[in-house]
Amino acid sequence: MRAGPLRHKITIQSATETSDGMGGFTEVWSDHTTAWGQVIPVKGLEALEHRKLEHENVHRIWIRYQGGITAKMRISWGDRIMRIIGIRNPEERNSMLEIMAEEDMD
């Protein structure tokens, strides 16, 4: 992929559990890596369930290949947070990654 479409600066974050001092744990997100990518909205849905409006926004994100990215991570893009729901390495060529991510609408 040419560099032109990779115009969105995203941060991939990983979670670690830290002790809260009371016998429990708190999830803390820290930056794993930063990359230039292409963010494409692929699905948007609003539904009324149990008298509550539910939103769902799914994005396809293309970045240059980086090892170590897993579905347990999330993406921060500006003030938006997206949960990784799938990662694909097309043709196993280690040149690009296709990441499917669902935006946290809360």
Stockholm file with secondary structure:
# STOCKHOLM 1.0

chainA/1-106         MRAGPLRHKITIQSATETSDGMGGFTEVWSDHTTAWGQVIPVKGLEALEHRKLEHENVHRIWIRYQGGITAKMRISWGDRIMRIIGIRNPEERNSMLEIMAEEDMD
#=GR chainA/1-106 SS CCSTTCCEEEEEEEEEEEECSSSCEEEEEEEEEEEEEEEEEEEEEEEEETTEEEEEEEEEEEEECCTTCCTTCEEEETTEEEEEEEEECGGGCSSEEEEEEEECCC
#=GC SS_cons         CCSTTCCEEEEEEEEEEEECSSSCEEEEEEEEEEEEEEEEEEEEEEEEETTEEEEEEEEEEEEECCTTCCTTCEEEETTEEEEEEEEECGGGCSSEEEEEEEECCC
//
